[in-house]
Every structure is written in C-alpha cells, then in structure tokens.
Amino acid sequence: MAVPSNYDILIFDMEDALVDQSVSLGMAVSRGVDTYLTSLVGVKPEGGPVYTVEDVKAFTEANDFESDFEVLNALLANAVQHLSEELSEDDFGGYDGRDLLDAMRTSGRITDTLGDLSARKNIPEFNKALRSRGGGKRGFPRVRTVNRWMVLSEGHIMMDNLVKRVLAEVYLGEELFAKEYGRARQFIVGDGAIRLETSWMDPEDLLQMRKRCPFAVLTSRSQAEAQFALQNIGMGGLVDVIVGQDAMGMGMADQEEVTWIRNLGVGGAGSADYTTRITEAIERVRAQEGIEQLVRIGYVGNTARDGRSFTQLKERYRMTVIGVAFGLDKKILIAQKEKGADLVIAEPSQLIRVLSERPRMRGSDTHGGMY
C-alpha cells in the first residue's frame, strides 16, 4: 500500500536544494583562469594554479557577482593586471578579438608564469577596491585595472566571448559541450568539472519520497545539462519534469530553434520569470500525472534570491515554501524568512524529515520557523 504524501507535487530548485556545486564551480573557475592565461594570453604554465578552489570560494562569498562567468571575468582581470609589463592593444598591428590575442601571445612579450601571477594576485586589495566602488557586480566596471583588454568577455560564446567559452569547456567536459554547442572544445582536455558535483541529500531518501509524490525541478541549466547533472548525482529517473533555462512560459522552447539560435551566434532563448517557470512546472506535472485537484504544493529553494516572489503562487496553489541555505552564510536564513519562506532549512539532513511532516500552516505559531 502506498504511503500517503503531504504534498501533491514537490518542486526543487536544482542549484539550491539538490546539487552541491561548491567544489565543481570553484574548480571550473580556477581551471578557467589558468586555461585562459596559458592558451590565449601566453602565460607559462609553471607554478599554477593562480587561484586555488578555496581562493575562488572566498572571493565569491566576499562579493555579490550574479554568476560564475562574472567571477571568472573579474579574477582574470585581476590576474592580467599583475603581468610584469603593461601592454597596449595598439602595439599589435590593429587586430581585434581573438586575432589580437594571438598576435600578443606570439610576440614573446609575455614572460610571466602562473606561479608569478599567483604570488602577486593580492586578492584582499582587489576585494577592497571592489567594495569601495559598490561591491562585485557594481564595482567591477568602475575599478581600473591595466591589461583588461586581454579579457574578452563580450558577445556570444561561440564568437569573441572567450571567457564564457573557456568556462563552458572547463565545466561541461567534452561530450556535454559538444551536445550543447554542436562543436568540439578548443582549449582544454579531460573531464568537465560538472562531474565533481554531489547530491545534498541521500538519493535513497529522495527515492522513497518520490514514491509518495511526483518531483519537478527548476534550474538555470539547459535540459541536456540538467539531465546529466541529475544522473551524475544518482537522481536519474526520479524527476518527472525539468524546467530549464530555455523555458519560455507554458511549454518548452523548440530544441531545434534553440540550437539554431546558439549556432548562429546571436544569443540564447529568453527565459520566463521565476514565478512563470514554477507555474509551468506545476501544470506540466499536473497534466502528466492526471492530477485533477491540487491540495498542496511544496517548493524547496532559496527564496532570498533576486526576482523570486511567492505571494501569488501561495494564494493560487496553497503552496508551502521551504527555504534552504545549504552551505551559505546564516544571514541568508533570516533573509529567506523575510522573503516569504514558511520555514527555513540550514542542513540537508533535516530536509527529508521536514518534507515528511504535515506542512506548517502560515499564520500559525510556527510560521517562518527555522531548523
């Protein structure tokens, strides 16, 4: 006999609640810096890495960048300003983009090693400069660093945005990069950092929970990457619906169109806002499972992130919002409570127990409780 569930559907934000990326993203940025500097700038490989995984993690936590691409971009700008010579674009024959970097790299003027730049990187001074100008994403464009023209981070990933290209190659690995972009990697060999990801929770516990109600997942990844990540952490087959970065409202963007747009090099498909994507996840599961009446929906994710509003969803679906802050500063717990979480979970081991309990009603004495 099936065990009754407290929820009709459980929705997880993949990056917040299911997949631990603390090692994979730090490794991707660390390797991305070294790959960019050696392959594109001409820095010698001895003595690396410039930034350890711990350096990347500390820098990310100290600043408010919105993506790992922005973190890599900033750390590269910091690294090249510590080259032993300040160079000018005008020194290399009027080239631009990749051709400009090739001319510089083959000129023989770059004599530094990764070890030299690691010794000079001075992250505390860079953090101080960013804070004095408004913090990471606001301060970085205002901070003057020499040699920043060497860091190509504008435009499409398949054209002159070499920062994003290197990061994707390092993170995704050969097979997944080829699946996403229809071509082979140029700058790196070996497994992608994505394989270092682990599950926040025991997959066996999630399997038992899945027997009681269907799962949906929201993610900033594409469908292919999300499916790979779930399989990698032992959750392949447990998720009924994935709403990825290509979601555009009710239904998915046509995959042929998405691939065509990427290969053309003019940008990616636009994504719906977070509330719309949650609605899509609910309605797709509802249609697949033949659920006529929804009694309660459970959402698990970081409610404090920008652009996430749950007021209408709570009213429409009688949704219980469970905030999670795994591996994050405890201040995030309080912020999530203020942003509408009915309760907040600090440790992964507590989440399965909470999901097995009867949902806490808003307005009761336990509203906004923390575990």
Secondary structure, DSSP 8 states (H G I E B T S, - for coil): -----S-SEEEEEIIIIIEE-HHHHHHHHHHHHHHHIIIII--B-TT--SS-HHHHHHHHHHS--SSHHHHHHHHHHHHHTTSSS---GGGGTT--HHHHHHHHHTTT----BHHHHHHH--HHHHHHHHHHTTSHHHHGGGS--TTGGG----S-TTTT-HHHHHHHHHHH-HHHHHHHHSS--SS--S--GGGG-EESS-HHHHHHHHTTS-EEEE-SS-HHHHHHHHHHTT-TTT-SEEE-TTB-SSSB--HHHHHHHHHHTS-------HHHHHHHHHHHHHHHHT------EEEEE-TTSTT---HHHHHHH-EEEEEE-TTS-THHHHHHHHTT-SEEE-SHHHHHHHHHS----TTSTTTTEE-
